[in-house]
Structure formats: C-alpha cells, structure tokens
Amino acid sequence: MRLHTGLRVLPLPGGDVQIGVDPRWAVRVGGLTPPETAALCAAERGAVIPAAPPRGTSPSRWSALCEDLLTAGLVHDRGPRTPLAVGEPDAQAWGLLDPHRQAGERVEARRHRAVAVLGLGPAGLSAAVALAAAGVGTVVVDDDRLVRSVDLGPGGYRWSDVGACRAGVAAGILHDAVPTVTTTRPGMVDLVVLVDSHTADPVRASTLVSHRVPHLSVVVGEAGTCVGPLVAGPGGPCLCCLDLHRADDDPHWDDLVAKVSHDGGAGPGEVGVVAGLAGHLGAALVLAHLDGDLRPVATTWEITLPDPVPRARDWTVHPRCACAHQASVPEHTSARSHTPGPGAV
C-alpha cells in the first residue's frame, strides 16, 4: 500500500503519529513503536508501506493498522502514479477528497474538455489562466478589444501589452503558463464563460440557451462583479430570467440594458482583488461542472467593495421566460453537438 500523495506524516511525543493535517481526513495513531513510526514516515517520501510488520510488531497488529488506514482513505493499494504535467496540485487534492477514485483521473479527463472565455478583462483572463492551469485542454479566448492600462493586474497583462488585442495577448499568457493548452477555436465547446460589462448581453445569452450550450455569466460592474448563474440545460433560471425579475422591480431596466449593449466599449476598470476573486470563483464553478460535481446553479455571487466576501443570491425561473417552457421539450442531442464557435455568440 501507498500513502496518498500530499499527505504529511508527523511524529508526535509519546509515540503518536498524525497522518494528514486537514481535519477532514487527518488521523492520529497512538502508541507506536519507533520502527512502526519509521515505516509510516518513510511512506510520506513515496515508500511502500510494507505488508510485513516492522521489527518487534506482530503481524496481526500491523495488518489491523494498515486496514484502518485503508478504511480511513489515507492509503491505496494501487501502484505509483506518474505526476501530471499540468494540474498536479489539483490531482493531489482530489486524491484526498475522493480517495476511492484513481488520483489524477479527474484532472486527466479535463484535458479533453473545451471552454470558451468571451471577454478578457482582468476577471476573464484570470478565469482563463486558472482553467488552463487546472488541466482544461482547450481554453478558447475571444475579445477583439485592446488591452488598456486599467487592465493591468492579477490576470497577467503587462505594460508592454497596452494597445494590443486582448485575445492575442491572452493566448500568449496562457501558453506561457501552460505550454500544452490549446487556445484556437475547436468548433464546439463544453461551456462558455460570458464576461460582460454592467449587464449580461441578452442576445448572446438567448443564443446559448436556444443551442443548449452550458454557460456561466460574469458581469463586471462599477465597483464589483457578479458571478453566475451557471446555466446548463432547460428549466433555467437563465440570464433572461434574471433580466425579467429585475424589470419587475425597475420599469427602466430594459432601457438600461439596451443602452449598455448599444454603447459597447471595454467596460470599467476592474479592482484587482475583486477581479482576481471573481475570475477564480468562476473557474471553480466551471471545473465543478466539467467534473460532474455541479448541477445548474440558480445562484449569483456578488463580489463588491468594501467587503469583497461573495454574497450569494438565489433566483427562480421567471414565468414569462421561454426557458420555463423548454424544460418540457425533449433534448435529442447533446450540447456539444450544437455548440457554436465563440464568434457565433
């Protein structure tokens, strides 16, 4: 047996040994002899936990200890795993969170997934880099606007990038961080991240819903950013639902959306800590969806100053939205087969 990669083995006074530090899986074993402690400490460095007991330990005692460690999910009976070139920290963490699944299997599966990020301000770029670093094989970056001085910050833009096309610079940043990532348009993607300014683009949102393309909204405001909802199938709520709810509260909401959409532009400058948090929160939601751990999320997370801790708000399907009726329409083909290229949305 082998210890899961990343676990610490910490000798304590009195013959105790603690395996792991995180309280979710840490186990403390008491009353060990020095040879037993040495055998467990060697496992932290990649050595096999021997089936034969250490000197002075009965076979039954050692077998019971190994069985307890296996039951606790701290060890496995598989062979050594070759570390991943990309996403190895994710693989190590998931080996502890999901010990019954082959470590690295989850992250390896991401290599065959494709995500498009439309809108490459600091939040969008942060999300794209985080997705690539986590092992997503194709991260299509799309934004024909220019890098501005206010875009410099946590996403990775530099002073020398100011005035260049965002998409081209972003592709270079992704390749510098993860040389194996693909940033060209694959023709179909598993999910689209929509990064808009002030309000979500109603046309792109409706197009994605009609094509059954999973998508995550990120809306950058004047002093904060809203992440969500993640729309991944019929039944909503979708971004149009949110607009209808807001229009119920504000009779001029539709006029504001139309005005913002017509003005276009690169949007406001993004506060660094807010942009970084929004980008990485968005990436985490996307990864959870790609890994199969997250159903459609009817929640938005508002990240604003002065307190940037995300505040969750749940939404319901609006009765006048078309997505409320699409839930009863059978889906004959997968979202992947219908996914338009990023330029089409």
Secondary structure, DSSP 4 states (H G I P E B T S, - for coil): -EEPTT--EEEEGGGEEEE-SSTTT-EEE-S--HHHHHHHHHHHTT----SSPPTT--HHHHHHHHHHHHHTTSEESS---PPPSSSHHHHHHHHHHSTTS-TTHHHHHHTT-EEEEE--SHHHHHHHHHHHHTT-SEEEEE--SBP-GGG-STT---GGGTTSBHHHHHHHHHHHH-TT-B-S--S--SEEEEEEESS--HHHHHHHHHTT--EEEEEE-SSEEEEEEEE-STT---HHHHHHHHHHH-TTHHHHHHHHHHH--S-----HHHHHHHHHHHHHHHHHHHTT----B-EEEEEESS--S-EEEE----TTSTHHHHTTS---S-HHHHPPPGGG-
